[in-house]
Amino acid sequence: MTQTPDSSPYERLGVAPDAGFDAVQAARTDRLNEAGDDPIAKARIEAAYDAVLMDRLKERQQGRVSTAARSA
């Protein structure tokens, strides 16, 4: 996967914006494994993961909750 500084956090993790939480976590784990011992790559992956979680939190705070979350 090619990453550019302009990549969205979703692109950096390799998930769609509507991916479920489990898919986001799995992608994070996969990307971290691919990064090996590269601390910069790992930091970028963690930053992308944090950005996705914050994006999801903002959506929930604005009342945009998925139907899956409503029925949970």
C-alpha positions in Angstrom: 0.0 0.0 0.0 1.4 3.4 -1.0 0.9 6.2 1.5 1.3 9.8 0.8 1.2 12.7 3.3 -2.2 13.7 1.8 -3.7 10.2 2.4 -6.8 10.2 4.6 -6.6 8.2 7.8 -8.9 5.6 6.1 -6.6 5.3 3.2 -3.6 4.9 5.5 -5.3 2.0 7.3 -6.7 0.6 4.1 -10.4 0.7 5.2 -13.5 2.3 3.8 -15.1 5.2 5.8 -18.1 3.0 6.6 -16.0 0.1 7.8 -17.0 -1.4 11.2 -14.9 -1.1 14.3 -13.7 -4.6 14.1 -12.4 -4.0 10.5 -10.7 -0.8 11.6 -9.0 -2.6 14.5 -7.9 -5.5 12.2 -6.5 -3.1 9.6 -4.5 -1.3 12.4 -3.0 -4.6 13.5 -2.2 -5.6 9.9 -0.6 -2.3 9.1 1.5 -2.4 12.4 2.7 -5.9 11.5 3.6 -4.7 8.0 5.5 -1.8 9.5 7.9 -4.1 11.4 10.4 -2.2 13.5 9.9 1.2 11.7 8.9 3.6 14.5 7.9 6.4 12.1 5.6 4.1 10.1 4.1 2.8 13.4 3.4 6.3 14.6 1.7 7.2 11.3 -0.5 4.1 11.6 -1.4 4.9 15.2 -2.2 8.5 14.2 -4.5 7.3 11.4 -6.2 4.9 13.8 -6.7 7.8 16.4 -8.1 10.0 13.6 -10.6 7.4 12.5 -11.8 7.0 16.1 -12.1 10.7 16.6 -14.0 11.0 13.4 -16.4 8.3 14.6 -16.8 10.1 18.0 -17.6 13.4 16.3 -20.2 11.7 14.2 -21.9 10.2 17.2 -21.8 13.6 19.1 -23.6 15.1 16.1 -26.3 12.5 16.2 -25.1 10.6 13.2 -25.2 7.1 14.6 -25.2 4.0 12.5 -28.2 1.6 12.6 -25.9 -1.1 14.0 -25.0 1.2 16.9 -28.6 2.1 17.6 -29.7 -1.5 17.9 -26.7 -2.6 20.0 
